[in-house]
Amino acid sequence: MSEQLGGWKRTGMCEDFSSRDIGKKVTLMGWVDSRRNLGGLIFVWLRDRSGIIQLVFDENDQTGDFSGAESLRAEFVIAVKGEVVARTPENVNPDLHTGEIEVKVEELKILSKAETPPFEIEENSNVREELRLKYRYLDLRRPDMQKNFILRNRIAMTVRKYLDENGFMEIETPMLQKSTPEGARDYLVPSRIHKGAFYALPQSPQIFKQLLMVSGFDRYYQLAKCFRDEDLRADRQPEFTQIDMELSFVEVEDIIAINEGLIQRVFHDVMGIDIKTPLRRIPWQEAMERYGSDKPDTRFGMELMDISDIAKGCSFKVFSGAVENGGSVRCINAKKAGLSRKEIDALGEFVKTYGAKGLAWMNFKEEGMASPIAKFLTEEEIAAITERTGAQTGDLLLFVADRNKVVFDSLGALRLHLAHKLGLIDENRFDLLWVTEFPQFEYSEEEGRYVAMHHPFTAPMDEDIEYLETQPEKVRAKAYDIVLNGNEIGGGSIRIHNAELQERMFRALGFSKEEAWNRFGFMMEAFKYGTPPHGGLAYGLDRLVMLLGKCQSIRDVIAFPKVQNASDLMSEAPSQVDEKQLEELGIGLLPQQ
């Protein structure tokens, strides 16, 4: 039978105590991690958020509760009173913070009994993720999971402190707002009062934070909950948290400077790592040409090389045809790769998932160069490719020929795939950089029009404004992303701050004036009343914690995450609702096909 606390007050957490507390009377509370019965002695590991400490129940000690200890099982919640004593020398554990001490228990209260859990509460569990998520409240008891959330809390507190010191105000923006679909799908919330009308959950606080600049708040920030109804990947969730900020009277350099200071503070205070600033900057075009990615991992080499000038006149039609059609031929050099033909063929299948039609290759073996395309190339062309790529014995050249987007996507992904396969990445290194000068637009094959690469409120570079309506592919944006180890952790831009230019931007995106005002009229109306130049940036807090905590999945740093199909295995959300609720909302459901 469980007992209430009965006036007991916890003296401290398990790992608050060490050898300096020997002789001290303490009261501890937590979960039974494990129990060992050695006849006249029972040893119990007590666990709480801070760590573990060993309890000792002695049958010969008349003050102790030995019989109560015999009933303890894993995950029982208990409270104990006792004395901190030194362990015998042979039982000292130097790997534990509490390894020199134990608590000799004098009183025991069983606060709550527990059934046998569906999996052991232990670090680095191999239990399948579906079971862990079904019993997430148990999964979160595991020490490695609790470390993730301690890290998350420290990062959030460090961010808040730094931004407060630099004149930012934390202001909350609405969760229920107007649907302005441009990008990912909105999560819609029906209105009971306004039947047939819907709110949208925010994909970001973008419009409202810009309106706060119109309102004169100068420097805003928020740890903002955001929602996107999109297909999930390992580092995506339908709901996530942004470290969101916006600043007035600034240019790109000002925003980069304040954020380099923020990153420097987070790494120093949370990780104990000193980051040197200013961080490197790579223009978007250079990042794509060197790494095939706008979020390049530069912890290793294997950069892309362009051989289009060599390939354009060759008799291998895959190469020459790609160049003639405005594409390119590029390759990477997997030095000393030592891959078999079977492994090379598998790489060919890998790049097909990124749109490539296939993968050409040259393998420089001891006995000579082997390649299925060699017969289509002259000796001079092979020599030129060898010189351009610096290929040596043991190296493997891998080529993709196609439209530039396909070439960059496939070789960029292949570069990362091979780096992991060949062990080229120093996993203990944190590599930070900025990617700048993004294109303003990208062409959507699905929609048959240009769409905003970031969002439609991003300001174009002054010298490129003239091309907005006539040559949108030439327009560069005042946008910047911060990248950590090949992952975009934050992105932002200088914003458009006058209604006329914002109208031109919407027109370039294919919106009529009427459509633009219908969706964003309240924002452009605000721009008529004195709007300061402004810009901002938002970090993905979940992704940042995942990377700093070296977690494999973003789900490990979100307390109650969704799985791949956007459902919650623990609460079984989403779920059906009562017919009465639907009637109140004026909603009827279509029959399922």
C-alpha positions in Angstrom: 0.0 0.0 0.0 1.4 3.4 -1.0 1.9 6.2 1.6 1.8 10.0 1.3 4.9 12.0 2.1 3.8 12.4 5.7 5.7 15.7 6.0 9.0 14.3 4.7 11.0 16.8 2.7 13.7 15.8 0.2 17.2 16.9 1.2 18.4 16.8 -2.4 18.7 14.9 -5.6 20.7 11.6 -5.8 23.8 13.2 -7.4 23.8 16.2 -5.0 25.8 14.1 -2.6 29.5 13.0 -2.5 32.2 12.0 -0.1 32.1 15.4 1.5 28.7 14.6 2.8 29.7 11.5 4.8 28.0 11.5 8.2 25.1 13.7 7.0 21.5 12.7 7.5 19.6 12.8 4.2 16.1 12.3 2.8 16.0 11.0 -0.8 13.1 10.2 -3.1 13.0 8.5 -6.5 12.5 5.3 -8.4 14.0 1.9 -7.7 16.4 1.2 -10.5 17.5 -2.3 -9.3 17.8 -4.4 -6.2 20.3 -7.0 -5.0 19.6 -9.2 -2.0 22.8 -10.6 -0.4 21.2 -12.3 2.5 21.6 -10.0 5.4 22.2 -7.0 3.2 19.9 -5.5 0.5 21.4 -3.0 -2.0 19.1 -0.7 -4.0 20.0 1.7 -6.7 17.8 4.8 -6.3 17.3 6.8 -9.5 16.1 10.3 -10.1 16.7 13.0 -12.8 20.2 13.7 -11.6 21.5 10.1 -11.6 21.7 7.2 -9.2 22.9 6.5 -5.6 23.2 3.2 -3.7 21.0 2.5 -0.7 21.9 -0.1 1.9 19.4 -2.0 4.1 21.1 -4.0 6.8 19.1 -6.8 8.5 21.1 -6.5 11.7 20.4 -2.7 11.9 17.4 -2.3 14.2 16.7 1.2 12.9 16.4 0.1 9.3 13.4 -1.3 7.4 14.8 -4.5 6.0 11.4 -6.2 5.6 10.1 -3.3 3.5 13.2 -3.5 1.3 12.5 -7.1 0.5 9.3 -6.1 -1.2 10.9 -3.5 -3.4 10.8 -4.0 -7.2 12.1 -2.0 -10.2 10.2 1.3 -10.7 8.7 1.4 -7.3 8.6 5.0 -6.1 10.1 5.3 -2.7 11.4 7.8 -0.1 14.2 7.0 2.4 15.8 8.6 5.4 19.3 7.6 6.3 23.0 8.5 6.7 25.6 9.0 4.0 28.5 6.6 4.7 31.7 5.7 2.9 31.8 2.6 0.8 34.5 0.0 1.6 37.6 0.6 -0.6 36.9 -2.5 -2.7 33.4 -1.3 -3.5 34.3 2.2 -4.7 33.2 2.9 -8.3 35.3 5.8 -9.8 33.0 6.0 -12.8 30.1 7.2 -10.8 29.6 10.7 -9.2 28.3 8.9 -6.1 30.7 6.0 -6.4 32.5 6.7 -3.1 29.4 6.7 -0.9 26.1 5.0 -0.1 23.2 5.8 2.1 22.6 3.5 5.1 18.7 3.5 5.2 17.0 4.0 8.5 13.4 4.6 7.3 11.6 3.6 4.1 8.3 4.8 2.6 6.9 3.1 -0.5 5.1 5.9 -2.2 3.9 4.0 -5.3 4.2 0.4 -6.5 4.8 -0.5 -10.1 4.0 -3.4 -12.4 6.8 -4.9 -14.4 7.4 -2.4 -17.2 7.3 -3.5 -20.9 11.0 -2.8 -21.2 13.9 -2.1 -18.9 14.5 1.5 -18.0 18.2 1.6 -19.0 20.6 3.7 -21.0 21.1 3.1 -24.7 18.1 0.8 -25.0 17.8 -1.5 -28.0 14.0 -1.7 -27.6 12.2 -0.9 -30.9 11.1 2.7 -31.2 7.4 1.9 -31.6 7.3 0.3 -28.2 9.2 3.1 -26.6 6.8 5.7 -28.0 3.7 3.8 -26.9 5.1 3.9 -23.4 6.8 7.3 -23.8 6.4 8.2 -20.1 8.6 5.2 -19.3 11.0 5.9 -22.1 11.5 9.4 -20.8 12.7 7.9 -17.5 15.8 6.5 -19.2 19.0 8.4 -18.2 20.1 9.2 -21.8 16.7 10.6 -22.7 16.6 12.7 -19.6 20.1 14.1 -20.5 18.6 15.2 -23.9 15.9 17.2 -22.1 18.4 18.7 -19.6 20.5 19.8 -22.7 17.4 21.2 -24.4 16.5 23.2 -21.2 20.1 24.6 -20.9 20.1 25.7 -24.6 16.7 27.4 -24.2 17.7 29.2 -21.0 21.1 30.3 -22.6 19.3 31.7 -25.6 16.7 33.6 -23.5 19.5 35.1 -21.4 21.6 36.1 -24.3 18.7 37.7 -26.2 17.5 39.5 -23.1 21.0 40.9 -22.6 21.0 42.2 -26.2 17.7 44.1 -25.9 15.2 41.6 -27.2 11.7 41.2 -25.9 9.9 37.9 -25.7 6.4 38.4 -27.2 3.9 35.6 -28.0 2.1 35.6 -31.4 -1.2 33.9 -32.1 -1.7 30.2 -32.5 -5.0 30.7 -34.3 -4.5 32.8 -37.4 -5.5 33.3 -41.1 -4.6 30.6 -43.5 -2.1 32.0 -46.1 -1.0 28.8 -48.0 2.3 29.4 -49.7 4.6 26.5 -49.1 3.8 23.5 -46.8 0.2 22.6 -46.0 -1.6 24.4 -43.1 -3.2 22.5 -40.2 -6.7 23.9 -40.2 -8.9 24.5 -37.2 -12.7 24.9 -37.8 -14.5 27.8 -36.1 -17.7 27.0 -34.2 -18.9 30.6 -34.2 -18.0 31.3 -37.9 -19.3 28.1 -39.5 -17.6 27.3 -42.7 -14.5 29.4 -41.8 -11.2 28.1 -40.5 -8.2 29.2 -38.6 -4.7 27.9 -39.4 -2.1 26.8 -37.0 1.1 28.9 -37.6 3.8 27.4 -39.9 5.9 30.2 -38.4 5.2 33.6 -36.7 6.5 35.3 -39.9 3.8 37.8 -40.6 3.2 38.7 -36.9 6.8 39.2 -36.1 7.1 41.6 -39.0 4.0 43.4 -37.8 5.7 43.7 -34.4 8.5 45.6 -36.2 5.8 47.9 -37.6 4.6 48.3 -34.0 8.0 49.6 -32.9 9.2 46.9 -30.7 12.6 46.8 -32.5 13.9 43.5 -31.2 11.5 40.5 -30.7 12.1 36.9 -29.9 10.0 33.9 -29.1 10.4 30.1 -28.6 7.5 29.5 -30.9 5.5 26.4 -31.6 5.0 25.9 -35.3 3.0 23.4 -37.4 3.4 22.0 -40.9 1.2 19.3 -42.5 4.0 17.7 -44.6 5.5 14.3 -45.3 7.8 13.4 -42.4 11.5 12.6 -42.4 13.9 11.6 -39.7 14.5 15.3 -38.8 10.9 16.6 -39.3 7.8 16.7 -37.1 4.3 18.1 -37.8 4.8 20.3 -34.7 8.2 21.8 -33.8 9.8 24.7 -31.9 11.6 27.7 -33.4 13.9 30.1 -31.7 12.4 33.0 -33.6 13.7 36.6 -33.8 13.2 39.8 -35.7 15.2 43.1 -35.6 14.6 46.6 -36.9 17.0 49.1 -38.5 19.4 46.4 -39.5 21.2 44.9 -42.5 22.5 41.4 -43.1 25.8 42.1 -41.3 24.0 43.1 -38.1 21.9 40.0 -38.0 24.8 37.7 -38.7 26.9 39.4 -36.0 24.2 39.1 -33.3 23.6 35.4 -34.2 27.3 34.5 -34.2 27.4 35.9 -30.7 24.4 33.7 -29.8 25.9 30.5 -31.2 29.2 31.3 -29.5 27.4 31.7 -26.2 25.4 28.5 -26.6 28.5 26.4 -27.5 30.5 27.9 -24.6 27.9 27.8 -21.8 26.2 24.6 -22.8 28.9 22.5 -24.5 32.1 24.0 -23.0 33.4 24.6 -26.6 34.8 27.9 -27.9 33.7 28.8 -31.4 35.8 31.2 -33.3 34.0 34.0 -35.2 33.4 35.3 -37.7 32.1 32.0 -39.2 33.0 31.2 -42.8 30.5 32.3 -45.5 29.8 30.5 -48.8 27.6 31.9 -51.5 24.8 29.6 -52.5 26.1 29.0 -56.0 29.5 28.1 -54.7 28.0 25.7 -52.2 26.1 23.9 -54.9 29.0 23.7 -57.3 31.5 22.4 -54.6 29.2 20.3 -52.4 26.0 19.8 -54.4 24.1 21.1 -51.4 22.9 24.4 -49.9 23.7 22.9 -46.4 27.1 21.5 -47.1 29.0 19.2 -44.7 32.5 20.5 -44.9 34.1 18.2 -42.3 35.5 16.2 -45.2 36.6 16.8 -48.8 35.4 14.9 -51.8 34.1 18.0 -53.5 32.2 18.0 -56.8 34.3 18.7 -59.9 32.9 20.0 -63.2 34.2 18.3 -66.4 31.6 19.6 -68.7 34.2 21.4 -70.9 36.0 18.1 -71.4 32.8 16.1 -71.9 30.9 18.4 -74.3 32.6 17.1 -77.5 33.0 13.5 -76.5 31.3 10.6 -78.3 29.6 9.4 -75.1 26.2 10.8 -75.8 25.1 10.7 -72.1 27.9 13.2 -71.3 27.8 15.4 -74.5 24.0 15.4 -74.6 23.7 16.7 -71.0 26.0 19.6 -71.8 24.2 20.4 -75.1 20.8 20.5 -73.3 22.2 23.1 -70.8 23.1 20.7 -68.0 26.5 19.6 -66.8 28.8 16.6 -66.2 30.3 16.5 -62.7 32.0 13.9 -60.6 33.5 13.2 -57.2 36.7 11.3 -56.4 36.3 8.7 -53.7 40.0 8.3 -52.9 41.2 4.9 -52.0 37.6 3.7 -51.8 38.3 0.0 -52.5 34.8 -0.7 -53.5 33.7 -3.9 -55.4 31.7 -3.9 -58.6 28.6 -4.9 -56.7 29.1 -1.9 -54.3 29.5 0.5 -57.3 26.4 -0.9 -58.9 24.5 -0.2 -55.6 25.7 3.4 -55.8 24.1 3.6 -59.2 20.8 2.6 -57.7 21.3 5.1 -54.9 21.6 8.1 -57.2 18.5 7.1 -59.1 16.4 8.0 -56.0 17.6 11.6 -56.5 16.6 11.8 -60.2 19.8 10.6 -61.9 19.4 8.2 -64.8 22.5 6.3 -63.8 26.1 6.6 -62.5 29.2 6.5 -64.7 32.5 5.5 -63.1 36.2 5.1 -63.6 38.1 2.8 -61.2 41.9 3.3 -61.0 43.2 -0.1 -60.1 46.8 -1.4 -59.7 46.4 -3.1 -63.1 45.0 -0.1 -64.8 41.9 2.0 -65.1 38.6 0.1 -65.5 35.4 1.8 -66.7 32.4 0.9 -68.8 32.6 4.3 -70.5 36.3 4.2 -71.4 35.5 2.9 -74.9 33.5 6.1 -75.7 36.4 8.4 -74.7 39.6 9.3 -76.4 43.0 8.9 -74.6 43.2 12.7 -74.5 39.8 13.0 -72.8 40.6 10.3 -70.2 44.0 12.0 -69.5 42.2 15.4 -69.1 39.7 13.9 -66.7 42.5 12.2 -64.7 44.4 15.5 -64.5 41.3 17.5 -63.6 40.3 15.2 -60.8 43.8 14.3 -59.5 42.9 10.6 -59.8 45.5 8.2 -58.6 45.8 4.4 -58.2 43.1 3.2 -55.8 40.7 6.1 -56.5 37.1 5.8 -57.8 35.6 8.6 -60.0 31.8 8.7 -60.0 30.0 10.8 -62.6 26.5 12.2 -63.1 25.4 13.9 -66.3 22.0 15.7 -66.4 20.3 19.0 -65.6 22.2 20.9 -62.9 19.5 20.3 -60.2 19.7 16.5 -60.7 23.5 16.6 -60.8 23.7 18.6 -57.6 21.1 16.6 -55.8 22.4 13.2 -56.7 26.2 13.9 -56.3 25.6 15.9 -53.1 23.7 13.0 -51.6 26.2 10.4 -52.9 29.1 12.5 -51.4 27.5 12.2 -47.9 26.6 8.6 -48.4 30.1 7.6 -49.3 31.6 9.7 -46.5 29.6 7.8 -43.9 30.4 4.5 -45.7 34.1 5.2 -45.8 34.3 6.7 -42.3 35.5 10.1 -43.5 33.6 12.2 -41.0 34.9 13.3 -37.6 31.8 12.9 -35.5 33.3 14.9 -32.6 33.8 18.0 -34.7 31.3 20.8 -34.9 31.6 22.7 -38.3 29.6 25.9 -38.6 29.2 28.2 -41.6 26.9 30.6 -43.3 25.4 30.1 -46.8 24.5 33.4 -48.4 23.1 34.9 -51.6 20.3 32.4 -52.2 18.2 32.6 -55.3 15.0 34.5 -54.7 13.0 32.0 -56.6 13.0 28.3 -57.7 11.0 26.8 -60.4 8.3 24.3 -59.3 7.7 21.6 -61.9 4.6 20.6 -60.0 3.0 24.1 -60.0 4.4 25.2 -63.3 5.6 28.5 -61.9 8.3 30.1 -59.8 7.9 29.9 -56.1 9.8 31.7 -53.3 12.9 29.7 -52.2 12.5 31.0 -48.6 9.2 32.9 -48.4 7.5 35.7 -50.3 8.5 38.4 -47.7 12.3 38.0 -48.4 13.9 41.1 -49.9 15.7 40.8 -53.2 19.2 42.2 -53.5 18.9 45.9 -54.6 20.8 45.4 -57.8 18.5 42.5 -58.8 15.1 44.1 -58.3 14.9 45.1 -61.9 14.7 41.4 -62.9 11.7 40.5 -60.7 9.2 40.3 -63.5 11.4 39.7 -66.5 14.2 37.3 -65.4 13.3 35.9 -62.0 16.0 33.2 -62.3 18.6 36.0 -62.0 17.3 37.5 -58.7 19.3 36.8 -55.6 17.8 37.2 -52.1 19.1 39.0 -49.0 18.8 35.6 -47.3 21.2 33.5 -45.2 21.2 30.1 -43.6 23.5 28.9 -40.8 24.7 25.3 -41.2 26.1 22.9 -38.7 27.7 19.6 -39.9 25.6 19.5 -43.1 22.3 20.5 -41.4 20.5 23.8 -41.7 19.9 24.9 -38.1 18.6 28.4 -38.9 17.6 30.6 -41.7 16.5 34.1 -42.3 16.6 37.2 -44.4 16.1 40.9 -44.7 12.4 41.5 -45.3 10.5 43.6 -47.8 9.2 46.6 -45.9 7.2 48.5 -48.4 3.8 47.6 -50.0 4.8 48.4 -53.6 7.8 46.0 -53.6 5.7 43.4 -51.8 3.0 43.7 -54.5 5.7 43.2 -57.2 7.0 40.1 -55.4 3.5 38.6 -55.3 3.1 39.4 -59.0 6.4 37.7 -59.8 5.1 34.6 -57.9 2.0 34.6 -60.1 -0.5 36.2 -57.7 -3.0 38.8 -59.0 -3.3 42.0 -57.0 -6.7 40.8 -55.8 -5.3 37.4 -54.6 -2.3 39.1 -52.9 -4.6 41.5 -51.0 -7.1 38.8 -50.1 -4.4 36.7 -48.5 -1.9 39.3 -47.1 -3.8 42.6 -47.3 -3.7 43.3 -43.5 0.1 43.1 -43.7 0.5 45.3 -46.8 -1.9 47.8 -45.3 0.3 48.0 -42.2 3.3 48.8 -44.5 1.6 52.1 -45.4 2.0 53.5 -41.9 5.7 53.7 -41.5 7.7 50.5 -41.5 11.4 50.3 -40.5 13.8 48.2 -42.5 13.9 44.9 -40.7 15.0 41.3 -40.9 15.3 38.2 -38.8 16.2 34.6 -38.4 14.7 31.4 -36.9 16.5 28.3 -35.6 15.0 24.9 -35.4 15.4 24.3 -31.6 14.6 20.6 -31.9 17.2 20.1 -34.7 19.9 22.1 -32.8 19.4 20.0 -29.7 19.5 16.8 -31.7 22.8 17.8 -33.3 24.5 19.0 -30.1 23.2 15.9 -28.2 24.4 13.7 -31.1 21.0 12.0 -31.3 20.0 9.9 -34.3 16.4 11.2 -34.5 14.7 14.4 -33.7 12.1 12.3 -31.9 14.7 11.8 -29.1 14.6 15.5 -28.2 10.8 16.1 -28.3 9.0 15.0 -25.2 5.9 13.5 -27.0 6.7 13.3 -30.7 4.7 11.9 -33.6 5.8 9.0 -35.8 6.2 8.8 -39.6 2.4 9.0 -40.3 2.0 12.0 -37.9 0.2 10.0 -35.2 1.0 9.7 -31.5 1.3 6.0 -30.5 0.8 6.8 -26.8 -2.3 8.9 -26.9 -3.6 7.5 -30.2 -4.0 10.9 -31.7 -5.4 11.8 -34.2 -8.7 10.2 -33.3 -12.4 10.4 -34.4 -14.6 12.8 -32.6 -18.3 12.7 -31.5 -20.9 13.5 -34.2 -22.2 16.2 -31.9 -18.9 18.0 -32.1 -19.0 18.0 -35.8 -22.6 19.2 -35.9 -21.6 22.2 -33.7 -18.9 23.0 -36.2 -21.2 22.6 -39.2 -18.9 19.9 -40.6 -19.9 16.7 -42.4 -17.5 14.0 -43.3 -17.3 12.5 -46.8 -17.5 8.7 -47.0 -14.1 7.1 -47.1 -13.2 5.8 -50.5 
